[in-house]
């Protein structure tokens, strides 16, 4: 069904869209993360993709994980860093981050602002893989 979902930031300035529920990023205890929410902006039964918006509070971060599927991430607000493999790089508004399959990745918001980003993924995708102790040691170069 064709529609317009209006951008409507809330009283705190968090990015929101009309008729879109703000969800937990993941279940507590399922993986390490801090202060992040998720909104599903587009997910039609007849389409093969989903468009989601994630908002990471100042100082927060997503889970360090990898998947078999590709991601496309567009930074909409704020700044921070993204880990891609063993390297971290700064990211800011309007940067496009592409994440190849099985690449370890994690987003961190700067301490002074939220980091908000759109994420386009395949609707049928594998579950996230979390790093083992050996993976973490390899990422640290130990």
N, C-alpha and C positions, 0 to 999 in steps of 0.2 A: 504494500500500500504506500503510495506516495505521501510524503509528509515533510514538514519543516519542524525541526527541534530547535527551539530558540536558545541561544546562549544566554544564561541568566546567572551571573556570579552571585553567590550568597552573601550574607551580611559580613562575613569574615574575609571576603574577597576570593574565596575558593571558586575555581571554575566549575560550573554546573550547566546542565542543559535541561530545558523543560521536559517533563515527563520521562526523565531518566533517573533511575535509582542509583544512589551512591552505595557501593558494595564494599565489603571487606576485600582487601587484596587477596588474602588466602586465609585459611583457618589458622587461628593461633596455635603455635606449636608444630605446625606442619613443616616449617622451614624458617631459617633466620631471616627476619626483615624488620623494619622499623618505620612506623608512621607513614603508611601508604594506603590509598584507596583506589578503587577501580569503578569505572562507569562504562557500560556497554552501549555505545552510540549507534551501532549498526550491526545487526545479525538477523538476516532474512533466511528463511528455510530454503529458498531457491538459489541462494548465493553461496559461493565456496569460501567466503572470507568474513572476518569480523573486524570492526573498527572499535577500538577501546581507548579510553582516556584514563591515564594513571596520574595521580597527584601525590608527590612525595613531600611531606612537610619538611621545613628547614631541619637539616641534620639527619634526616631519615634516609633509608636506602631500601632497594628491592633485594630480592633473594639472589645470591650468586648461584647461577644455574646454567644449564645448556639444554638444547632440544635438537631433534632431528629436522625441525622445520626452520625456515627462514623468517626473520622479523624485518619489518621496516618501521622505524621509530622517528617521528617528527617532534622535536622539542617545541612546545607552544609557549611556555612561560618559564622564567627563572633561569638558573644556571647551576652547574654542578659538574660531576664527572661521570664517565662511563668506563667500565672495565670491559675490554675486549681481549679475551685471552689473558696473557700476563701483563698487559699494558693498560694504564689508565690515561684517558684523554679528557680535556675539558670539553663541555658541551654548553650551548646557550641557545636562546630563542632562534628558531628557524633552522637550526642544524638538523640534518637528516642522518640518522645512524642506520646502517644496514648490518644485520647480524647473520652471518652465514650459519648453516647447520653445524651443530656440535661445537659451537664457539662459546666458551664460558663468558658470561656477561652479567653485569650488575650496574644499576644506576644509583648514584649518591646525589642528594640535594646539598647545595652549599648551606652553611650554617645561617646565612642571612636571608634566605628566601626559599620559597617552595620551588620544586621542579615539576612541571606538568608536561606530559607528552602523550601524543597519539601513537597507538601501536596497531599496525595492520598485520594480521596473521590469518593463516588458513583456518577455516572452521574445523576441519578434521586434522588434529595435530596430536602429537605424542605428549606424554606427561613430562614435566620437567625432571631433569636428572640433577641431583645434588652432588657436590664434590666429595670424594672420599678424602681421608687424611693424606693419602699419597697424591691425589690431585691437588690438594691445597699446598703441599710441599713443593710440587712441581711448579705451580703458579707463582710461588714465592721465590723460586729459583734455588731452593735448598737441596 
